[in-house]
Amino acid sequence: MIKMTTLCPNIATVLTVSVLLVSAAFAQEPGNLIGTNSWGEVPPAIPEVPEVPEDLSILTRGPLHEAFASAHQQDPQSSDLVFKAPPELIDEVPPEYKPEGNNVQWISGYWAWDDSQSDFIWISGIWRDVPPTRRWMPGYWDSEGSGYRWVSGFWTEETQQELGYLPAPPASIDQGPSTVAPSEEYFYVPGNWQFQNNNYRWLAGHWQPVIENWIWVPARYVWTPNGCVYQSGYWDYEFENRGTCFAPVHFTQPIYRTANYSYRPSYAINLNIDFLTHMFVRPRCGHYFYGDWYGSSFNNVSYRPWVSHNSHYRNYDPLLTYYRCRRSSFDSRYNVVQYLARQHNFYIKNRDYRPRPTYKAQHKHARNIEHRHGSRGHGKDYLHKSSYVRTYKDLRKYDEQRRKQSVTNNQNGPKKNSVKKHRKVAEEELRNNRRKMEQRAELQRERKRQEHASQKHRVAKHSNGKIRLQNIPSTREREQDRLSKAKGQTRQPKSNAQRRNSQPERHTQSRGKTRTTQTVTRPSPGKKTAQQEQARRLQEQARRSLQERTRRNQQDSARKAQQEQTRRAQQEQSRRAQQDQAKRAQQEQLRRKQQESLRRAQQQNSRNTTRNTSGKMRMQNIPSVQQREQAARKAQQDSARKAQQQQQAKRAQQEQARRAQQESARRAQQAKARRAQQDAARKSQQDQARRAQQERSRQQAAQRARQQQSQRDAARRAQQKSQQDAARKAKQNKPKPPQESRSSRLRNRSSKKK
């Protein structure tokens, strides 16, 4: 049985149904569900930022609001038990500044348990651009025994009127993708369990194309005390385009208990890409945590960096999956996650640049760091990235910059696209150059292997005693070869004697011996610039010629591969033709052998002929007419018998197939009947359990009614008894009238007669 809760603004009614239709979890493109983000006019002026009261502290670390982003859990899990009652919800007033978007709504905050302070902190509300066709169901604290457990909120479909509670699904069996992605523009969607016909069916994962500026949140089950709730998959905005998130606060004094107290958030979080560097996750928790959780561990629970969360297939994260497919704007060689991982490693090694736990401590620490190390270099940049909590003025300035940038991008759309296209072209050229260098290195290694195999790589001693390679030209000769090839000329290689004769010689006298050395001409300082320019030109020409040669080598290799493929196809065809020819030759040889054996048998029969008494020639081995007729009848009988046997065998096969089909149908009917019996038994058991539960509840209600009636009767009897006692006491305490004397009575009577 499945519990269903009607979603109403003011009341939640529990219903009972038998079937819940669950939509498929395949990712569908958002399409024209909503329009693109557009920036309107500048918002009105906002009041000055109020000073932070002494009774609360602005935190720069803590859990992120669930409605803004939540960690994906493949299996529904309950949160940890907290043995302290949460306070009542605060009357939170939305800030006056509201960001622009398609469907921006205010979602109130809630109390969350902070392990670092062992106390509750208030997670401020957020301005959220609601995902298309979605509605937020807030979480709540549920009492369980002597403790309290947090029940996470979730996004449900906007058109869903009833909330169904399902039994807990089996553990996820998703093992990651089993096939290679079609391209780099695809991401993997994990599989999940689907509840259909009162049973769970596994829906395998699949590859989904990436849609720019959209993040796919896969389907999941959310744990609740009444059962698990199914949340179907949906498309959500990028992390930095989801709205405005405000910093959490910690109340040092319970000022929220005062009458008519209200709280308005005034410090926002800068949700750019660098904010994800300081984001963490923890097991058995659906929250993202941000701030200084580097190496933190509370209650034997460690916080893991978000950038390395889904290194295992069991830890799927939609944000990581999306940003792995997105290139970083700072360095196109890396994706966003790789860029954030490098940033995260810097903060691991440099403790001074990590964010502080509170807003005041962060600003004080930033001033101290700038005073000690100065305000230049990469340190200031890293320090600025760790100071992500902003006031209203900073928030408005940041939004105005984004608005101007968006307007500029809309005005210069083709230019932006051209820049993006040029960046892609540059990346493609870089990959091609790397591939060409690898091919060139492979060609050089192949050439060296061939030279070594042909023993052409021989060495010889020079006249001065040094070992010199004979067949390897010098650098100057290689440059001349490149220039001559570029000009269309060919140069004949020089021998060692020609190389020695082409250089000028000078004679020196040393200890009675004459030594001949080669002079080296050095350019004058005035000619260095021209020579450098000429060398640069030569290098450029050499590079171009190398690229052209590499391109030609690639074309030659492709042509050779095609020729090799054609040659192999021709060889395969010729091999098949030879096999067919050999088969035909064998058949022809066999036919000839049969003909030869038949001819020899006929010759043998002709030699065995004798003459009859009548003088006529008679063949001994030739049958008579009667024998031939008998042989024909026998052959007909044999053929009829064989046909009958074949027919009987065919009928037997058909009968066997029919029996097998009947047996399978009978088994299927038996299985169906057995399942129906099991379902009926299970339903009867469920009905009996339900009736027993109803009977127990009715008996308990009757017992409670009897107890209440007996209590009321006892109270009524006690009240009547008390009333009677009071009346009796009042009657006893009533004063008696005084008695008259006899003389006074006589006197009164006489007076009355007169």
Phi, psi and omega in degrees: 000145183241129177275139179235137178243125179285128182274105179235159181295324188243345187217148177235118183252132180271124179243171179230124178227174184248338185226137176235123179273123182249129180286156181291153185262014179289140181284126176247145183295143181295331175060228183259036179296317177218167179277176178280161181292136178225143181261128181265218182283168180289132182294161181295166182296145181249154182291168179294151182288124180289156178289150181285124178296159181285342183276357178220160183231132177280120183265145175249013173212150182154187179283146176277146181302134183298326181290338179279312177196142179222146179289140182279132176240119181290328178244135180293130182225145176275152180281172180289154181275134179247126183264052175205134184288132177287149177290171176290153180297146182272145173284096185264127181262128179296144176296156181290329181280121180239123179291160180269150180181190182280317181211071183278126180229153177268127178244121186292164180273188182201168178274139178227149181272128181254116181291330182291329180252353182053045181204167178277140174238155182264118176276111185296154178292172185224154165268116187239127170280103191296136175299154182301137176056038180232159178217139186272130173252110187289156176275176182201165176266129181246132180281135180220102182066236180266006181231188182225145183231136181277130176255118187290149172276171183200164178264120177253167180291144184293328183270358182282122182262340182232140181256119184263136176257122185249158172294157183298130180286163174295167178296145182296139179250017181289128180248019183086180182292139177263350179232164179283146180297143178301326178198180179289346181269022178238148175231159185265132175255120184290157177281167179205170179272139178243130180271111182221132177055048177059030179204159181264135176237138183276130176251114186291158177286170183204167177269137182231134179293145180287136175247124185297136178070014179228138179244128179271122176261112185290166180291152180201171177246134181254131181282136173222162178298332181272353183141185181265142179250133181271125175249114181288160179289153182204162177268136180232165181286169172298160186299319184279354181247017183271346180141208183240128180246135184254154185288145176285163182229154175238122181274112176286334175233143182285063179286345180288349179275350180291157183291141177058033179276138177220149182235135178238119179296141182227358179236123184255166180251132178282104188266057174269186183295325182294339178297329181293344178297324184260029181256140184227165175226163177218152182295153176056036180212135181266011181264150162269141178243140180231155180118201183273082174248026182290113179071017182276146178209123180230133179055041179062025177241120182261151178262132183254144177296141180292327185293341179239029186286310186263042172293341176248149185294341180284342182254074179278139179222123182292325179294314179297320180298320181288313185284346171290333179270001184247130181282147179284141178283346179274325180211111185289351178285342184238154170275178186296321182293320177295320176298316180292327178295321177295319176297319181296321178297326177297316181290333176293320182278337184241097183291330185293338184263005178284156178290149179270165185288334182235164182293317180294317180296326179294314180293320178296317179294322179296319178296321179295319180295316179295326179290325182278315187255357182086175184249026179236167177088188182286339181300319179296322179297314179294324178293322178293324179291332178276351177259079187262353178275128185234157174273182181298320182296314179296322179297316180294320179297318179296317180294323177295321177297318177297321181295316179297318179296321179294318179296318179296319179294323178292323179287324182251049182298309180299325180293318178299318179295323179293322178297316178298320179295317179297322178297319178295320179296319179297318178296321178295319177296321178298316178296320179295319179297319178297318179295320179295320178297319177296319178295320179296319178297321178295320177296320178296317178296320178295319179296320179294321178297319179295318178296320179294323179290325181272002178059035175270347184272072183255153182244156178213153181274138177282171180296332179273005176097351181278151178273130183230140176283129186284317191261007179258118181288162179280177180294319180297318179294322178295321177296319178296323177298318180295317179295319181293323176293323178294325180275353181088013180255161177240144180243134178280134180293146181266149175277176180294323179293319178297322177296320180290322182286336182283349181255140179292151181240153174224148185253136177233148180255122181219111176056041176081002180245143179263124181242128181260124178234157179270135180276142178248118180276128179250135181289153177286160180301328181290336182265358183295319182297315180295320179293321177297318178297318178295320178296321179296318178297319178297318178297319179296317177297320178296319179296317179295317179296323177296317177298317179296319179294322177296319178297317179296321178297320177297315178298318179297317179297320178295317179296319179296320178297319178294318178297320179296320178295318178296319180296319179295322178296318178296319178298319178297319178296316179295322179296317178296321178296319178296319178297317178297318180296319178295322179295317178296322179296319177296318178297318179296320179295320178295319179297318179296320178298319178297317178297320180294319179294321178295319180296319179295322179295320178296318178298320179295322178293322180292327178288335183271011180285148177225166181267143175280172177294334179282358180089000179269152178278137180226132177280125183292323187264005178270124182288159178277182181294318180297318179297320179295320179296318177298319179296322179294317179297320179296319178297319178296318178297318179298317180295321178294318179296319178296318178297321179294319178297317178298319179296318178296318178297320178297317179296321179297318177297316179297319179296320179295318178296320180295318178296319178298319178295318178296320179296317178295320178295320179297317178296320178297318178296319178297317179297318179297316178296320178297317177296321178296319177297317178298317178297318179295318178297317179296318179295320178296320176297317178296319178295317178298316178297319180294317178295320177297319178297317178296319178296317178298316179296322178294316178298317178297320179294319178295319178297317178297321179295319178296318178298316179296320179295318178296321177296319179294319178297316179298319179295320180295317178296319178296321179295317178298318179297318179295322178295316179298318178297320180293320179295318180296319179294322179294321179294321179292324183275359181288131183287143179278145179290147181292143180270136180275151177281167182292322179295320179292326179291319178295319179297319180294321179295318179295322178293324179291323179294320177293000000 
